Amino acid sequence: MIKIICIKWDGRDYSAEDVNKLYRGIKRNTSVDFSFVCFADHPRGLEKEVEYRPLPVSLGSWYNKIALYNKEHYNSEDQVFFFDL
C-alpha cells in the first residue's frame, strides 16, 4: 500500500485546510490507490478521507518528523511518501 503522510501541529502556520488541499491535490493528480495519513494534535477540520493519527511524540516543533522513522507505524510492504506542508 502507498501511504502518503504529513504532519500538522498547533502553533504552526498550517491549518487543517492546508492538509485537505494537499490531499485533494494528490487525489486529483494520481491514478494509483493510496492512503493519506496526517499525524496531528487533533483531527478537527480534516476531511473524512484523511486518516488521523495522534502525534507519536509531542516535541512541538519540526522534531516531530523524527517519529516518521518508527517502523511501528507502517507495514513492511508499505511505500511511504512524506510531504511537508
C-alpha positions as a Markdown table, in Angstrom:
| # | Residue | x | y | z |
|---|---|---|---|---|
| 1 | Met | 0.0 | 0.0 | 0.0 |
| 2 | Ile | 1.2 | 3.5 | -0.7 |
| 3 | Lys | 0.9 | 5.8 | 2.3 |
| 4 | Ile | 1.2 | 9.5 | 1.9 |
| 5 | Ile | 2.0 | 11.3 | 5.1 |
| 6 | Cys | 2.1 | 14.8 | 6.5 |
| 7 | Ile | 2.4 | 16.2 | 10.0 |
| 8 | Lys | 0.4 | 19.1 | 11.4 |
| 9 | Trp | 0.6 | 20.5 | 14.9 |
| 10 | Asp | -0.9 | 23.6 | 16.6 |
| 11 | Gly | 1.1 | 26.7 | 16.7 |
| 12 | Arg | 2.4 | 26.4 | 13.2 |
| 13 | Asp | 1.4 | 28.4 | 10.1 |
| 14 | Tyr | -0.5 | 25.5 | 8.6 |
| 15 | Ser | -4.2 | 24.5 | 9.2 |
| 16 | Ala | -6.4 | 21.5 | 8.6 |
| 17 | Glu | -7.5 | 23.2 | 5.4 |
| 18 | Asp | -3.9 | 23.1 | 4.1 |
| 19 | Val | -3.8 | 19.3 | 4.8 |
| 20 | Asn | -7.1 | 18.9 | 3.0 |
| 21 | Lys | -5.8 | 20.9 | 0.0 |
| 22 | Leu | -2.7 | 18.7 | -0.1 |
| 23 | Tyr | -4.9 | 15.6 | 0.0 |
| 24 | Arg | -7.2 | 16.8 | -2.8 |
| 25 | Gly | -4.3 | 17.8 | -5.0 |
| 26 | Ile | -2.7 | 14.4 | -4.7 |
| 27 | Lys | -6.0 | 12.7 | -5.3 |
| 28 | Arg | -6.7 | 14.8 | -8.3 |
| 29 | Asn | -3.2 | 14.2 | -9.8 |
| 30 | Thr | -2.6 | 10.5 | -9.2 |
| 31 | Ser | -4.1 | 7.3 | -10.6 |
| 32 | Val | -2.8 | 4.8 | -8.0 |
| 33 | Asp | -4.6 | 3.8 | -4.8 |
| 34 | Phe | -3.1 | 5.4 | -1.7 |
| 35 | Ser | -4.0 | 6.2 | 1.9 |
| 36 | Phe | -3.4 | 9.6 | 3.2 |
| 37 | Val | -2.3 | 9.9 | 6.8 |
| 38 | Cys | -2.0 | 13.0 | 8.9 |
| 39 | Phe | -0.2 | 12.9 | 12.2 |
| 40 | Ala | -1.7 | 15.8 | 14.2 |
| 41 | Asp | -2.6 | 17.1 | 17.6 |
| 42 | His | -6.3 | 16.6 | 16.8 |
| 43 | Pro | -8.5 | 15.6 | 13.8 |
| 44 | Arg | -10.6 | 18.8 | 13.8 |
| 45 | Gly | -11.2 | 20.1 | 10.3 |
| 46 | Leu | -9.6 | 17.1 | 8.5 |
| 47 | Glu | -11.6 | 15.6 | 5.6 |
| 48 | Lys | -13.1 | 12.2 | 6.4 |
| 49 | Glu | -10.8 | 10.5 | 3.8 |
| 50 | Val | -7.7 | 11.8 | 5.7 |
| 51 | Glu | -6.7 | 9.2 | 8.2 |
| 52 | Tyr | -5.9 | 10.9 | 11.5 |
| 53 | Arg | -3.2 | 9.6 | 13.8 |
| 54 | Pro | -2.1 | 11.3 | 17.0 |
| 55 | Leu | 1.4 | 12.7 | 17.0 |
| 56 | Pro | 3.7 | 9.8 | 18.1 |
| 57 | Val | 5.7 | 12.3 | 20.2 |
| 58 | Ser | 4.9 | 15.8 | 21.1 |
| 59 | Leu | 8.0 | 17.8 | 20.7 |
| 60 | Gly | 6.3 | 20.9 | 19.5 |
| 61 | Ser | 8.5 | 21.6 | 16.5 |
| 62 | Trp | 9.8 | 20.1 | 13.3 |
| 63 | Tyr | 11.4 | 17.5 | 15.6 |
| 64 | Asn | 8.1 | 15.6 | 15.4 |
| 65 | Lys | 9.2 | 14.4 | 11.9 |
| 66 | Ile | 11.7 | 12.1 | 13.6 |
| 67 | Ala | 8.8 | 9.9 | 14.7 |
| 68 | Leu | 8.1 | 9.1 | 11.0 |
| 69 | Tyr | 11.1 | 6.7 | 11.1 |
| 70 | Asn | 9.4 | 4.5 | 13.7 |
| 71 | Lys | 8.6 | 1.2 | 12.0 |
| 72 | Glu | 5.6 | 0.5 | 14.2 |
| 73 | His | 3.5 | 3.0 | 12.1 |
| 74 | Tyr | 3.8 | 1.0 | 8.9 |
| 75 | Asn | 3.7 | -2.5 | 7.4 |
| 76 | Ser | 6.9 | -3.8 | 5.8 |
| 77 | Glu | 5.2 | -3.8 | 2.4 |
| 78 | Asp | 4.2 | -0.1 | 2.6 |
| 79 | Gln | 5.7 | 2.5 | 0.4 |
| 80 | Val | 5.8 | 5.7 | 2.4 |
| 81 | Phe | 6.0 | 9.2 | 1.0 |
| 82 | Phe | 6.2 | 12.3 | 3.3 |
| 83 | Phe | 5.0 | 15.6 | 2.1 |
| 84 | Asp | 5.9 | 18.7 | 4.1 |
| 85 | Leu | 3.2 | 21.3 | 4.4 |
